[in-house]
């Protein structure tokens, strides 16, 4: 492989890392010395060649090589670049984040930071901290936090970076519709394909949930799409694969049927519309929540659509 003239930049760095791990730093240096200036690979080309990478992933591989060879000055330049990228409000795939964190961790392996002293004031109460770790976590009680101020005072000589992270689940019915480079419509019909309102269904009614997904063609062909449909607990999924009924679905790579949900995985070419159908029965009387339906590219969050959920009711005739 090292003698091949057709190795691209990513391949050479990965091969150099293999040589470095094997203790052959001389060969690793020879490989990376023949690499020209880094190329700006288009983000979509990573999807088309199934590498699922990114420029930040490639820099992380480069950082692993330089760290292994002991070139810490050059490596630290990449550490700062990668850290700056991760600090942006930009979505990165699992692979990109994993390689980045692994490479930075390798660079700082065995090192300990100096004592980091600071005070934190929350809800009028001040606490002092003295940490000897690179990362310090503190959970805050956010009940009745309106009007409260968080104050951090750095008592150390070095820099202290503070990040406030909030997580939560949207309240039922408060999800937001999303249409990002993907069009999606949902309709519920009876067995004669007559449109139904799912908000009120008579107990025992058979229905079809039909989702149509369209690729508007802005970003070319899409791969690794995932359609997620979760249904109310009062509706039962009719598994057509078990009862021998004919499917009326567009092509897909895989369909996963669970107790209360169905997943479709597929590719979709530009300017193409695909349709996926799930048979259901309004089985149990009561009021239930119909969760949001979402379809997205698993490795690119710039492609996706969400249709918010709603409350539905199954009534006895």
C-alpha positions as CSV (number, residue, x, y, z in Angstrom):
1,X,0.0,0.0,0.0
2,X,2.8,2.4,0.9
3,X,4.2,2.0,-2.7
4,X,0.9,2.9,-4.4
5,X,0.7,6.2,-6.2
6,X,-3.1,6.4,-5.9
7,X,-3.4,6.9,-2.1
8,X,-5.4,10.0,-1.1
9,X,-4.5,12.3,1.8
10,X,-6.9,10.5,4.2
11,X,-5.5,7.0,3.3
12,X,-1.9,8.1,3.7
13,X,-2.5,9.5,7.2
14,X,-4.3,6.4,8.3
15,X,-1.6,4.2,6.9
16,X,1.0,6.4,8.6
17,X,-0.8,6.0,11.9
18,X,-0.6,2.2,11.4
19,X,3.1,2.4,10.9
20,X,3.5,4.7,13.9
21,X,1.6,2.3,16.1
22,X,3.9,-0.5,14.9
23,X,6.9,1.5,16.0
24,X,8.0,2.4,12.5
25,X,8.0,6.2,12.8
26,X,10.5,6.6,9.9
27,X,8.1,5.1,7.5
28,X,5.2,7.1,8.9
29,X,7.2,10.4,8.4
30,X,8.0,9.4,4.9
31,X,4.3,8.9,4.1
32,X,3.1,12.2,5.5
33,X,6.0,14.1,4.0
34,X,4.7,13.3,0.5
35,X,1.3,14.7,1.3
36,X,0.6,18.0,-0.5
37,X,-1.4,20.8,1.1
38,X,-4.7,19.5,2.6
39,X,-7.6,19.4,0.2
40,X,-10.9,20.9,0.9
41,X,-13.1,17.9,0.4
42,X,-16.8,18.7,-0.1
43,X,-18.9,17.6,2.9
44,X,-21.2,15.6,0.6
45,X,-18.4,13.6,-1.0
46,X,-17.9,11.9,2.4
47,X,-21.5,10.6,2.1
48,X,-21.2,9.5,-1.5
49,X,-18.1,7.4,-0.9
50,X,-19.5,5.9,2.3
51,X,-16.6,7.1,4.5
52,X,-19.0,9.0,6.8
53,X,-16.2,11.3,7.6
54,X,-15.6,15.1,7.6
55,X,-12.7,17.5,7.5
56,X,-12.6,17.6,11.3
57,X,-12.4,13.8,11.4
58,X,-9.5,13.9,9.0
59,X,-7.7,16.5,11.1
60,X,-8.2,14.2,14.1
61,X,-6.5,11.4,12.3
62,X,-3.6,13.7,11.5
63,X,-3.4,14.7,15.1
64,X,-3.2,11.0,16.2
65,X,-0.3,10.5,13.8
66,X,1.6,13.6,15.0
67,X,1.0,12.8,18.7
68,X,2.3,9.2,18.2
69,X,5.4,10.5,16.4
70,X,6.1,13.0,19.2
71,X,5.6,16.1,17.1
72,X,3.8,17.9,19.9
73,X,4.2,21.5,18.6
74,X,2.6,20.7,15.2
75,X,0.0,18.5,17.0
76,X,-1.0,21.3,19.4
77,X,-1.8,23.5,16.4
78,X,-4.4,20.8,15.4
79,X,-5.6,20.5,18.9
80,X,-6.6,24.1,19.0
81,X,-8.2,23.9,15.5
82,X,-10.2,20.9,16.4
83,X,-11.3,22.3,19.8
84,X,-12.4,25.5,18.1
85,X,-14.5,23.6,15.6
86,X,-16.1,21.5,18.3
87,X,-17.0,24.7,20.2
88,X,-19.0,26.0,17.3
89,X,-22.8,25.5,17.1
90,X,-22.3,22.9,14.3
91,X,-23.6,19.4,14.1
92,X,-21.0,16.7,13.7
93,X,-21.5,13.0,13.2
94,X,-20.7,10.4,15.8
95,X,-17.6,9.4,14.0
96,X,-16.3,13.0,13.7
97,X,-16.9,13.7,17.4
98,X,-15.4,10.3,18.5
99,X,-12.2,10.7,16.4
100,X,-11.8,14.3,17.6
101,X,-12.2,13.5,21.3
102,X,-10.0,10.4,21.0
103,X,-7.2,12.4,19.3
104,X,-7.3,15.2,21.8
105,X,-7.4,12.7,24.7
106,X,-4.3,11.0,23.2
107,X,-2.5,14.3,23.1
108,X,-3.2,15.1,26.8
109,X,-2.8,11.5,28.0
110,X,-0.8,11.4,31.2
111,X,-0.9,15.1,31.8
112,X,-2.6,16.8,34.7
113,X,-3.7,20.4,34.8
114,X,-2.7,22.8,37.5
115,X,-5.1,23.5,40.3
116,X,-8.1,25.4,39.0
117,X,-9.8,27.5,41.7
118,X,-13.0,29.3,41.2
119,X,-16.2,30.3,42.9
120,X,-19.7,29.7,41.7
121,X,-22.7,31.7,42.8
122,X,-26.2,30.4,42.1
123,X,-29.5,31.5,43.6
124,X,-27.5,33.9,45.9
125,X,-25.3,31.1,47.4
126,X,-21.6,31.1,46.7
127,X,-19.4,27.9,46.8
128,X,-15.7,27.6,46.3
129,X,-14.1,24.8,44.2
130,X,-10.5,23.6,43.7
131,X,-10.3,21.1,40.8
132,X,-7.4,19.1,39.5
133,X,-9.2,17.8,36.4
134,X,-9.5,19.1,32.9
135,X,-13.3,19.0,33.1
136,X,-15.4,19.8,36.1
137,X,-19.1,19.0,36.1
138,X,-21.7,20.5,38.5
139,X,-25.4,19.9,38.3
140,X,-27.7,22.9,39.1
141,X,-31.1,22.9,40.6
142,X,-33.0,24.7,37.9
143,X,-36.4,24.8,39.6
144,X,-37.8,28.3,39.8
145,X,-34.6,29.6,38.1
146,X,-36.4,32.6,36.5
147,X,-34.6,35.8,37.3
148,X,-31.6,34.0,38.9
149,X,-28.1,34.7,37.8
150,X,-25.1,32.3,37.6
151,X,-21.8,33.9,38.5
152,X,-18.4,32.2,37.9
153,X,-15.3,33.9,39.3
154,X,-11.9,32.5,38.2
155,X,-9.4,32.6,41.0
156,X,-6.6,30.8,39.0
157,X,-3.9,32.2,36.8
158,X,-5.0,30.4,33.7
159,X,-8.1,30.4,31.5
160,X,-11.3,28.9,32.7
161,X,-13.9,28.0,30.1
162,X,-17.5,27.8,31.3
163,X,-20.4,26.1,29.5
164,X,-24.0,25.9,30.5
165,X,-25.9,22.9,29.1
166,X,-29.6,22.5,29.3
167,X,-31.4,19.3,28.2
168,X,-35.1,18.3,28.1
169,X,-37.9,16.7,26.3
170,X,-40.5,18.8,24.5
171,X,-43.9,18.9,26.2
172,X,-46.5,16.7,24.4
173,X,-47.8,18.7,21.5
174,X,-45.1,21.3,21.7
175,X,-42.7,19.7,19.1
176,X,-41.8,22.0,16.2
177,X,-42.4,21.0,12.6
178,X,-39.2,20.8,10.6
179,X,-38.5,20.9,6.8
180,X,-34.7,20.9,6.0
181,X,-34.0,19.9,2.4
182,X,-36.6,17.2,2.7
183,X,-40.4,17.3,2.2
184,X,-42.7,15.0,4.1
185,X,-46.5,14.6,4.3
186,X,-48.6,12.3,6.4
187,X,-52.2,11.2,5.9
188,X,-54.5,8.7,7.5
189,X,-57.0,6.9,5.4
190,X,-59.4,4.0,5.8
191,X,-59.1,0.7,3.9
192,X,-60.9,2.3,0.9
193,X,-58.3,5.1,0.9
194,X,-60.8,7.7,2.1
195,X,-59.2,10.4,4.2
196,X,-59.7,10.1,8.0
197,X,-59.2,12.4,10.9
198,X,-57.1,10.5,13.5
199,X,-58.2,12.7,16.3
200,X,-61.4,10.8,16.8
201,X,-61.6,7.1,15.7
202,X,-64.2,4.6,16.4
203,X,-63.0,1.5,18.3
204,X,-62.1,-1.3,15.9
205,X,-61.4,0.9,12.9
206,X,-58.7,-0.2,10.5
207,X,-56.6,2.6,9.2
208,X,-53.5,3.2,7.1
209,X,-50.8,5.7,8.0
210,X,-49.2,6.8,4.8
211,X,-46.0,8.9,4.8
212,X,-44.7,10.4,1.6
213,X,-41.0,11.6,1.5
214,X,-39.7,13.8,-1.3
215,X,-36.1,14.7,-2.1
216,X,-36.3,18.2,-3.6
217,X,-32.9,17.6,-5.3
218,X,-31.0,20.5,-3.7
219,X,-28.3,18.3,-2.3
220,X,-28.3,15.5,-4.7
221,X,-29.1,11.9,-3.9
222,X,-29.7,11.0,-0.2
223,X,-28.4,7.8,1.5
224,X,-29.0,6.3,4.9
225,X,-32.4,7.8,5.5
226,X,-34.4,6.7,8.6
227,X,-38.1,7.2,8.9
228,X,-39.5,6.8,12.5
229,X,-43.2,6.4,13.2
230,X,-44.3,5.9,16.8
231,X,-48.0,5.2,17.4
232,X,-50.4,5.7,20.3
233,X,-50.7,2.8,22.7
234,X,-54.4,2.6,21.9
235,X,-53.5,1.7,18.3
236,X,-52.2,-1.7,17.3
237,X,-49.8,-2.3,14.4
238,X,-51.0,-4.9,11.9
239,X,-47.9,-6.7,10.8
240,X,-48.4,-7.5,7.1
241,X,-45.4,-9.8,7.0
242,X,-47.1,-12.1,9.5
243,X,-50.5,-12.3,7.9
244,X,-49.3,-12.5,4.3
245,X,-50.9,-9.2,3.2
246,X,-49.4,-7.4,0.3
247,X,-47.2,-4.4,1.1
248,X,-47.8,-1.1,-0.7
249,X,-44.4,0.5,0.0
250,X,-41.7,2.1,-2.0
251,X,-38.3,0.3,-2.0
252,X,-36.5,0.2,1.3
253,X,-33.3,-1.4,2.7
254,X,-34.9,-2.5,6.0
255,X,-38.1,-2.3,7.9
256,X,-38.1,-2.8,11.7
257,X,-41.6,-3.4,13.3
258,X,-41.8,-3.0,17.1
259,X,-44.8,-3.1,19.5
260,X,-45.6,0.6,19.1
261,X,-43.4,1.8,16.3
262,X,-42.1,1.1,12.8
263,X,-38.7,2.2,11.3
264,X,-38.0,2.4,7.6
265,X,-34.4,2.7,6.3
266,X,-33.9,3.6,2.7
267,X,-32.0,5.8,0.1
268,X,-33.8,8.4,-2.0
269,X,-32.7,9.9,-5.3
270,X,-33.1,13.6,-6.1
271,X,-36.5,14.8,-7.3
272,X,-38.0,11.5,-6.2
273,X,-41.0,10.8,-3.9
274,X,-41.2,7.6,-1.8
275,X,-44.3,6.4,0.0
276,X,-44.4,4.1,3.1
277,X,-47.6,2.7,4.6
278,X,-48.4,1.1,8.0
279,X,-51.6,-0.7,8.7
280,X,-53.2,0.0,12.1
281,X,-56.2,-0.8,14.2
282,X,-57.8,1.6,16.7
283,X,-58.1,-1.1,19.4
284,X,-58.5,0.4,22.8
285,X,-60.9,3.0,24.0
286,X,-59.3,6.1,25.6
287,X,-57.2,9.2,24.9
288,X,-53.6,8.8,23.8
289,X,-50.8,10.8,22.4
290,X,-49.7,10.4,18.8
291,X,-45.9,11.3,18.8
292,X,-44.1,13.3,16.1
293,X,-43.1,11.6,12.9
294,X,-39.6,12.2,11.8
295,X,-37.4,11.3,8.8
296,X,-33.8,12.3,8.6
297,X,-30.4,11.4,7.1
298,X,-28.6,9.4,9.8
299,X,-25.2,11.0,9.1
300,X,-26.2,14.5,8.0
301,X,-28.5,16.7,10.1
302,X,-29.0,19.2,7.3
303,X,-31.4,16.7,5.8
304,X,-34.6,16.0,7.8
305,X,-38.3,16.6,8.4
306,X,-40.5,16.5,11.5
307,X,-44.3,16.6,11.8
308,X,-45.4,17.4,15.3
309,X,-47.6,15.1,17.3
310,X,-51.1,15.5,18.6
311,X,-53.6,14.0,21.0
312,X,-56.0,11.4,19.6
313,X,-59.0,9.5,21.0
314,X,-60.4,6.1,20.4
315,X,-64.2,6.1,21.1
316,X,-66.7,3.3,21.5
317,X,-69.5,3.6,19.0
